[in-house]
Amino acid sequence: MSPVNLIDGRAIAQQIHSETARRTTRLVDRGLRPGLAFVRLGEDPASQVYVGMKEKKSKELGIFSTTHVLPASTSQAELLQLIDRLNRDERYHGILVQAPLPRQIDAPAVYSAVSPTKDVDGFHPLNVGKLMLGDPTGFLPCTPAGVHELLIRSQIPLDGAEVVILGRGNIVGKPMAAILMQKARHANCTVTVVHSGTRDAAAHCRRADLIIAAMGVPEFLRADMIRPGAVVIDVGVNRVPDSGSKTGTKLVGDVAYAEVQPKAGRITPNPGGVGPMTIAMLLANTLRAAEQTVGIGPQLSE
């Protein structure tokens, strides 16, 4: 039996998928099918799995998708040419360039080349700026947007909450802080971002109502670093040695789950917490991108 304080990311992601499917059906009935283009470079096994999962779920929800696979040796110019073609292709309302990218590719330049109106990953500078300004017409990065939805749909009190975010990365930490500090409904938090230069991370964590761990350090957050009843969200995905497994490794989060879970008020499992939400938000963003082409305004869920 699962602990009663778990936040079930799979169940909440399925709620969002159901909403996306219903809205997609209504859009198709109006003559427009949402389209999503995946771009993958090379044959990285993890990337193949991730793109395959996203493509499968797209099909289930009625979203047209195509995966464009390029050699790992592809040049920057060749990749930008493909993105330019996809930007101009009206079949696609969203474009996702799967990370990680080969060393010869300048990732920020690639993400900036994707049209802001098709940037369903939320990495284009224009969408980053809209997030900072609280403009709802932009696209939010999928993982922090997914965490936000987890909190809202789990009825976690956010107004005035003390929040500590572990990690200041561009993909999760920074946008997560921007989402939660907005003067807006389901936000209005006091946010502290803890990073490698923070002098006493544990002291900050112990005063938090909510801790979001996204720093990429295996099992960094321990039980003595949280106050009883705090909400803990584990975004981390780390591969560590494990002599008992067939592969010799195992995946763990940024939270020492076994010792933190009994002390937390609510906590995400890992896996089964944040991961499913990232795909849910990607497809919700793709639907929104299609809706906006026919004048339907921004909305996250029904």
Contacts in CASP RR format, 6 or more apart in sequence:
PFRMAT RR
TARGET T0000
AUTHOR 0000-0000-0000
METHOD contacts of the structure
MODEL  1
MSPVNLIDGRAIAQQIHSETARRTTRLVDRGLRPGLAFVRLGEDPASQVY
VGMKEKKSKELGIFSTTHVLPASTSQAELLQLIDRLNRDERYHGILVQAP
LPRQIDAPAVYSAVSPTKDVDGFHPLNVGKLMLGDPTGFLPCTPAGVHEL
LIRSQIPLDGAEVVILGRGNIVGKPMAAILMQKARHANCTVTVVHSGTRD
AAAHCRRADLIIAAMGVPEFLRADMIRPGAVVIDVGVNRVPDSGSKTGTK
LVGDVAYAEVQPKAGRITPNPGGVGPMTIAMLLANTLRAAEQTVGIGPQL
SE
2 269 0 8 1.000
3 261 0 8 1.000
3 262 0 8 1.000
3 267 0 8 1.000
5 261 0 8 1.000
5 264 0 8 1.000
5 265 0 8 1.000
5 266 0 8 1.000
5 267 0 8 1.000
6 261 0 8 1.000
6 266 0 8 1.000
6 267 0 8 1.000
6 268 0 8 1.000
6 269 0 8 1.000
7 150 0 8 1.000
7 154 0 8 1.000
7 233 0 8 1.000
7 266 0 8 1.000
7 267 0 8 1.000
7 268 0 8 1.000
7 269 0 8 1.000
7 273 0 8 1.000
8 269 0 8 1.000
8 272 0 8 1.000
8 273 0 8 1.000
9 150 0 8 1.000
9 268 0 8 1.000
9 272 0 8 1.000
9 273 0 8 1.000
9 274 0 8 1.000
9 275 0 8 1.000
9 276 0 8 1.000
9 277 0 8 1.000
10 272 0 8 1.000
10 273 0 8 1.000
10 276 0 8 1.000
12 149 0 8 1.000
12 150 0 8 1.000
12 153 0 8 1.000
12 154 0 8 1.000
12 276 0 8 1.000
12 277 0 8 1.000
12 280 0 8 1.000
13 275 0 8 1.000
13 276 0 8 1.000
13 277 0 8 1.000
13 279 0 8 1.000
13 280 0 8 1.000
14 276 0 8 1.000
15 153 0 8 1.000
15 301 0 8 1.000
16 149 0 8 1.000
16 277 0 8 1.000
16 280 0 8 1.000
16 281 0 8 1.000
16 284 0 8 1.000
16 301 0 8 1.000
17 57 0 8 1.000
17 60 0 8 1.000
17 61 0 8 1.000
17 280 0 8 1.000
17 283 0 8 1.000
19 284 0 8 1.000
19 301 0 8 1.000
19 302 0 8 1.000
20 61 0 8 1.000
20 280 0 8 1.000
20 283 0 8 1.000
20 284 0 8 1.000
20 287 0 8 1.000
21 60 0 8 1.000
21 61 0 8 1.000
21 62 0 8 1.000
22 302 0 8 1.000
23 287 0 8 1.000
23 291 0 8 1.000
23 302 0 8 1.000
24 33 0 8 1.000
24 34 0 8 1.000
24 61 0 8 1.000
24 62 0 8 1.000
24 63 0 8 1.000
24 287 0 8 1.000
25 62 0 8 1.000
27 33 0 8 1.000
27 34 0 8 1.000
27 287 0 8 1.000
27 290 0 8 1.000
27 291 0 8 1.000
27 294 0 8 1.000
28 62 0 8 1.000
30 294 0 8 1.000
32 290 0 8 1.000
32 293 0 8 1.000
32 294 0 8 1.000
33 62 0 8 1.000
33 63 0 8 1.000
33 64 0 8 1.000
33 290 0 8 1.000
34 62 0 8 1.000
34 63 0 8 1.000
34 64 0 8 1.000
34 93 0 8 1.000
34 286 0 8 1.000
34 287 0 8 1.000
34 289 0 8 1.000
34 290 0 8 1.000
35 58 0 8 1.000
35 63 0 8 1.000
35 64 0 8 1.000
35 65 0 8 1.000
35 91 0 8 1.000
35 92 0 8 1.000
35 93 0 8 1.000
35 94 0 8 1.000
35 286 0 8 1.000
35 290 0 8 1.000
36 54 0 8 1.000
36 58 0 8 1.000
36 63 0 8 1.000
36 64 0 8 1.000
36 65 0 8 1.000
36 92 0 8 1.000
36 93 0 8 1.000
36 94 0 8 1.000
36 95 0 8 1.000
36 96 0 8 1.000
36 120 0 8 1.000
36 282 0 8 1.000
36 283 0 8 1.000
36 286 0 8 1.000
37 65 0 8 1.000
37 66 0 8 1.000
37 67 0 8 1.000
37 68 0 8 1.000
37 86 0 8 1.000
37 89 0 8 1.000
37 92 0 8 1.000
37 94 0 8 1.000
37 95 0 8 1.000
37 96 0 8 1.000
38 51 0 8 1.000
38 54 0 8 1.000
38 55 0 8 1.000
38 65 0 8 1.000
38 66 0 8 1.000
38 67 0 8 1.000
38 68 0 8 1.000
38 96 0 8 1.000
38 98 0 8 1.000
39 67 0 8 1.000
39 68 0 8 1.000
39 70 0 8 1.000
39 79 0 8 1.000
39 82 0 8 1.000
39 83 0 8 1.000
39 86 0 8 1.000
39 95 0 8 1.000
39 96 0 8 1.000
39 97 0 8 1.000
39 98 0 8 1.000
40 47 0 8 1.000
40 48 0 8 1.000
40 51 0 8 1.000
40 67 0 8 1.000
40 68 0 8 1.000
40 69 0 8 1.000
40 70 0 8 1.000
40 98 0 8 1.000
41 69 0 8 1.000
41 70 0 8 1.000
41 71 0 8 1.000
41 72 0 8 1.000
41 74 0 8 1.000
41 79 0 8 1.000
41 98 0 8 1.000
41 101 0 8 1.000
41 102 0 8 1.000
41 105 0 8 1.000
42 69 0 8 1.000
42 70 0 8 1.000
42 71 0 8 1.000
42 72 0 8 1.000
42 102 0 8 1.000
43 72 0 8 1.000
44 100 0 8 1.000
47 98 0 8 1.000
47 99 0 8 1.000
47 100 0 8 1.000
50 98 0 8 1.000
51 67 0 8 1.000
51 98 0 8 1.000
52 67 0 8 1.000
53 279 0 8 1.000
54 65 0 8 1.000
54 96 0 8 1.000
54 279 0 8 1.000
54 282 0 8 1.000
54 283 0 8 1.000
55 65 0 8 1.000
55 67 0 8 1.000
57 279 0 8 1.000
57 283 0 8 1.000
58 64 0 8 1.000
58 65 0 8 1.000
58 283 0 8 1.000
58 286 0 8 1.000
59 65 0 8 1.000
61 283 0 8 1.000
63 283 0 8 1.000
63 286 0 8 1.000
63 287 0 8 1.000
64 91 0 8 1.000
66 92 0 8 1.000
68 82 0 8 1.000
68 86 0 8 1.000
70 78 0 8 1.000
70 79 0 8 1.000
70 82 0 8 1.000
72 102 0 8 1.000
73 102 0 8 1.000
73 104 0 8 1.000
74 102 0 8 1.000
74 105 0 8 1.000
75 104 0 8 1.000
76 104 0 8 1.000
76 105 0 8 1.000
76 106 0 8 1.000
76 109 0 8 1.000
76 110 0 8 1.000
79 97 0 8 1.000
79 105 0 8 1.000
79 110 0 8 1.000
80 109 0 8 1.000
80 110 0 8 1.000
80 113 0 8 1.000
83 95 0 8 1.000
83 97 0 8 1.000
83 110 0 8 1.000
83 113 0 8 1.000
83 114 0 8 1.000
84 113 0 8 1.000
86 92 0 8 1.000
86 95 0 8 1.000
86 118 0 8 1.000
87 95 0 8 1.000
87 113 0 8 1.000
87 114 0 8 1.000
87 115 0 8 1.000
87 118 0 8 1.000
92 118 0 8 1.000
93 118 0 8 1.000
93 120 0 8 1.000
93 286 0 8 1.000
93 289 0 8 1.000
93 290 0 8 1.000
93 293 0 8 1.000
94 118 0 8 1.000
94 119 0 8 1.000
94 120 0 8 1.000
94 285 0 8 1.000
94 286 0 8 1.000
94 289 0 8 1.000
95 114 0 8 1.000
95 115 0 8 1.000
95 118 0 8 1.000
95 119 0 8 1.000
95 120 0 8 1.000
96 120 0 8 1.000
96 121 0 8 1.000
96 282 0 8 1.000
97 110 0 8 1.000
97 111 0 8 1.000
97 114 0 8 1.000
97 121 0 8 1.000
99 107 0 8 1.000
101 107 0 8 1.000
101 110 0 8 1.000
111 119 0 8 1.000
111 121 0 8 1.000
111 123 0 8 1.000
111 124 0 8 1.000
112 124 0 8 1.000
112 125 0 8 1.000
114 121 0 8 1.000
114 123 0 8 1.000
114 124 0 8 1.000
115 124 0 8 1.000
116 124 0 8 1.000
116 126 0 8 1.000
116 127 0 8 1.000
116 138 0 8 1.000
117 289 0 8 1.000
117 292 0 8 1.000
117 293 0 8 1.000
118 289 0 8 1.000
119 126 0 8 1.000
119 127 0 8 1.000
119 139 0 8 1.000
120 139 0 8 1.000
120 142 0 8 1.000
120 282 0 8 1.000
120 285 0 8 1.000
120 286 0 8 1.000
120 289 0 8 1.000
121 139 0 8 1.000
121 141 0 8 1.000
121 142 0 8 1.000
121 282 0 8 1.000
121 285 0 8 1.000
122 128 0 8 1.000
122 138 0 8 1.000
122 139 0 8 1.000
122 140 0 8 1.000
122 141 0 8 1.000
122 142 0 8 1.000
122 285 0 8 1.000
123 141 0 8 1.000
123 170 0 8 1.000
123 171 0 8 1.000
126 138 0 8 1.000
127 138 0 8 1.000
127 139 0 8 1.000
127 140 0 8 1.000
128 175 0 8 1.000
129 135 0 8 1.000
130 136 0 8 1.000
130 137 0 8 1.000
130 138 0 8 1.000
131 138 0 8 1.000
131 140 0 8 1.000
131 175 0 8 1.000
131 178 0 8 1.000
131 179 0 8 1.000
132 178 0 8 1.000
134 182 0 8 1.000
134 184 0 8 1.000
136 298 0 8 1.000
137 292 0 8 1.000
137 297 0 8 1.000
137 298 0 8 1.000
138 298 0 8 1.000
139 285 0 8 1.000
139 288 0 8 1.000
139 289 0 8 1.000
140 148 0 8 1.000
140 175 0 8 1.000
140 179 0 8 1.000
140 281 0 8 1.000
140 285 0 8 1.000
141 171 0 8 1.000
141 172 0 8 1.000
141 175 0 8 1.000
142 277 0 8 1.000
142 278 0 8 1.000
142 279 0 8 1.000
142 281 0 8 1.000
142 282 0 8 1.000
142 285 0 8 1.000
143 171 0 8 1.000
143 172 0 8 1.000
143 214 0 8 1.000
143 235 0 8 1.000
143 274 0 8 1.000
143 275 0 8 1.000
143 277 0 8 1.000
143 278 0 8 1.000
143 281 0 8 1.000
144 172 0 8 1.000
144 173 0 8 1.000
144 175 0 8 1.000
144 176 0 8 1.000
144 179 0 8 1.000
145 179 0 8 1.000
145 281 0 8 1.000
145 285 0 8 1.000
145 300 0 8 1.000
146 274 0 8 1.000
146 277 0 8 1.000
146 278 0 8 1.000
146 280 0 8 1.000
146 281 0 8 1.000
147 172 0 8 1.000
147 176 0 8 1.000
147 212 0 8 1.000
147 233 0 8 1.000
147 235 0 8 1.000
147 274 0 8 1.000
147 277 0 8 1.000
148 176 0 8 1.000
148 179 0 8 1.000
148 180 0 8 1.000
148 186 0 8 1.000
149 277 0 8 1.000
149 280 0 8 1.000
149 281 0 8 1.000
149 300 0 8 1.000
149 301 0 8 1.000
150 233 0 8 1.000
150 268 0 8 1.000
150 273 0 8 1.000
150 274 0 8 1.000
150 277 0 8 1.000
151 158 0 8 1.000
151 186 0 8 1.000
151 210 0 8 1.000
151 231 0 8 1.000
151 233 0 8 1.000
152 158 0 8 1.000
152 186 0 8 1.000
154 266 0 8 1.000
156 210 0 8 1.000
156 231 0 8 1.000
156 266 0 8 1.000
157 209 0 8 1.000
158 180 0 8 1.000
158 186 0 8 1.000
158 187 0 8 1.000
158 188 0 8 1.000
158 189 0 8 1.000
158 210 0 8 1.000
159 187 0 8 1.000
159 188 0 8 1.000
159 189 0 8 1.000
160 188 0 8 1.000
160 189 0 8 1.000
160 190 0 8 1.000
161 189 0 8 1.000
161 190 0 8 1.000
161 209 0 8 1.000
161 210 0 8 1.000
162 189 0 8 1.000
162 190 0 8 1.000
162 192 0 8 1.000
162 207 0 8 1.000
162 208 0 8 1.000
162 209 0 8 1.000
162 210 0 8 1.000
163 180 0 8 1.000
163 189 0 8 1.000
163 190 0 8 1.000
163 191 0 8 1.000
163 192 0 8 1.000
163 208 0 8 1.000
163 209 0 8 1.000
163 210 0 8 1.000
163 211 0 8 1.000
163 212 0 8 1.000
164 191 0 8 1.000
164 192 0 8 1.000
164 193 0 8 1.000
164 194 0 8 1.000
164 204 0 8 1.000
164 205 0 8 1.000
164 207 0 8 1.000
164 208 0 8 1.000
164 210 0 8 1.000
164 211 0 8 1.000
164 212 0 8 1.000
165 173 0 8 1.000
165 176 0 8 1.000
165 177 0 8 1.000
165 180 0 8 1.000
165 191 0 8 1.000
165 192 0 8 1.000
165 193 0 8 1.000
165 194 0 8 1.000
165 211 0 8 1.000
165 212 0 8 1.000
165 214 0 8 1.000
166 194 0 8 1.000
166 195 0 8 1.000
166 201 0 8 1.000
166 205 0 8 1.000
166 211 0 8 1.000
166 212 0 8 1.000
166 213 0 8 1.000
166 214 0 8 1.000
166 215 0 8 1.000
166 220 0 8 1.000
166 221 0 8 1.000
166 254 0 8 1.000
167 173 0 8 1.000
167 193 0 8 1.000
167 194 0 8 1.000
167 195 0 8 1.000
167 214 0 8 1.000
167 215 0 8 1.000
167 216 0 8 1.000
168 174 0 8 1.000
168 193 0 8 1.000
168 195 0 8 1.000
169 214 0 8 1.000
172 212 0 8 1.000
172 214 0 8 1.000
172 235 0 8 1.000
173 193 0 8 1.000
173 212 0 8 1.000
173 214 0 8 1.000
174 193 0 8 1.000
176 212 0 8 1.000
176 214 0 8 1.000
177 191 0 8 1.000
177 193 0 8 1.000
179 187 0 8 1.000
180 187 0 8 1.000
180 189 0 8 1.000
180 191 0 8 1.000
181 187 0 8 1.000
181 188 0 8 1.000
181 189 0 8 1.000
181 190 0 8 1.000
181 191 0 8 1.000
182 188 0 8 1.000
189 210 0 8 1.000
192 204 0 8 1.000
192 208 0 8 1.000
194 201 0 8 1.000
194 204 0 8 1.000
194 205 0 8 1.000
194 215 0 8 1.000
195 215 0 8 1.000
198 204 0 8 1.000
201 225 0 8 1.000
202 224 0 8 1.000
202 225 0 8 1.000
205 211 0 8 1.000
205 221 0 8 1.000
205 225 0 8 1.000
205 226 0 8 1.000
206 225 0 8 1.000
206 226 0 8 1.000
206 227 0 8 1.000
207 227 0 8 1.000
208 226 0 8 1.000
208 227 0 8 1.000
208 230 0 8 1.000
209 230 0 8 1.000
209 231 0 8 1.000
210 230 0 8 1.000
210 231 0 8 1.000
210 232 0 8 1.000
210 233 0 8 1.000
211 221 0 8 1.000
211 226 0 8 1.000
211 230 0 8 1.000
211 231 0 8 1.000
211 232 0 8 1.000
211 233 0 8 1.000
212 233 0 8 1.000
212 235 0 8 1.000
213 220 0 8 1.000
213 221 0 8 1.000
213 232 0 8 1.000
213 233 0 8 1.000
213 234 0 8 1.000
213 235 0 8 1.000
213 236 0 8 1.000
213 253 0 8 1.000
213 254 0 8 1.000
213 255 0 8 1.000
214 235 0 8 1.000
214 236 0 8 1.000
214 254 0 8 1.000
215 236 0 8 1.000
215 254 0 8 1.000
216 236 0 8 1.000
216 237 0 8 1.000
216 238 0 8 1.000
216 253 0 8 1.000
216 254 0 8 1.000
217 238 0 8 1.000
217 254 0 8 1.000
218 238 0 8 1.000
218 240 0 8 1.000
218 252 0 8 1.000
218 253 0 8 1.000
218 254 0 8 1.000
219 252 0 8 1.000
219 253 0 8 1.000
219 254 0 8 1.000
219 255 0 8 1.000
219 256 0 8 1.000
219 257 0 8 1.000
220 254 0 8 1.000
220 255 0 8 1.000
220 256 0 8 1.000
221 232 0 8 1.000
221 234 0 8 1.000
221 254 0 8 1.000
221 255 0 8 1.000
221 256 0 8 1.000
221 260 0 8 1.000
222 256 0 8 1.000
222 259 0 8 1.000
222 260 0 8 1.000
223 256 0 8 1.000
223 259 0 8 1.000
223 260 0 8 1.000
223 262 0 8 1.000
223 263 0 8 1.000
226 232 0 8 1.000
226 260 0 8 1.000
226 263 0 8 1.000
226 264 0 8 1.000
228 263 0 8 1.000
228 265 0 8 1.000
229 263 0 8 1.000
229 264 0 8 1.000
229 265 0 8 1.000
230 263 0 8 1.000
230 264 0 8 1.000
230 265 0 8 1.000
231 264 0 8 1.000
231 265 0 8 1.000
231 266 0 8 1.000
231 267 0 8 1.000
232 255 0 8 1.000
232 260 0 8 1.000
232 264 0 8 1.000
232 265 0 8 1.000
232 266 0 8 1.000
232 267 0 8 1.000
232 268 0 8 1.000
233 267 0 8 1.000
233 268 0 8 1.000
233 274 0 8 1.000
234 253 0 8 1.000
234 254 0 8 1.000
234 255 0 8 1.000
234 257 0 8 1.000
234 267 0 8 1.000
234 268 0 8 1.000
234 269 0 8 1.000
234 270 0 8 1.000
234 273 0 8 1.000
234 274 0 8 1.000
235 254 0 8 1.000
235 274 0 8 1.000
236 253 0 8 1.000
236 254 0 8 1.000
236 255 0 8 1.000
236 270 0 8 1.000
236 274 0 8 1.000
237 251 0 8 1.000
237 253 0 8 1.000
237 270 0 8 1.000
238 251 0 8 1.000
238 252 0 8 1.000
238 253 0 8 1.000
238 254 0 8 1.000
239 249 0 8 1.000
239 250 0 8 1.000
239 251 0 8 1.000
240 249 0 8 1.000
240 250 0 8 1.000
240 251 0 8 1.000
240 252 0 8 1.000
241 248 0 8 1.000
241 249 0 8 1.000
242 248 0 8 1.000
242 249 0 8 1.000
242 250 0 8 1.000
251 271 0 8 1.000
252 270 0 8 1.000
253 270 0 8 1.000
255 267 0 8 1.000
255 270 0 8 1.000
257 267 0 8 1.000
257 269 0 8 1.000
257 270 0 8 1.000
260 267 0 8 1.000
261 267 0 8 1.000
268 274 0 8 1.000
284 300 0 8 1.000
284 301 0 8 1.000
288 297 0 8 1.000
288 298 0 8 1.000
288 299 0 8 1.000
291 297 0 8 1.000
291 299 0 8 1.000
292 298 0 8 1.000
END
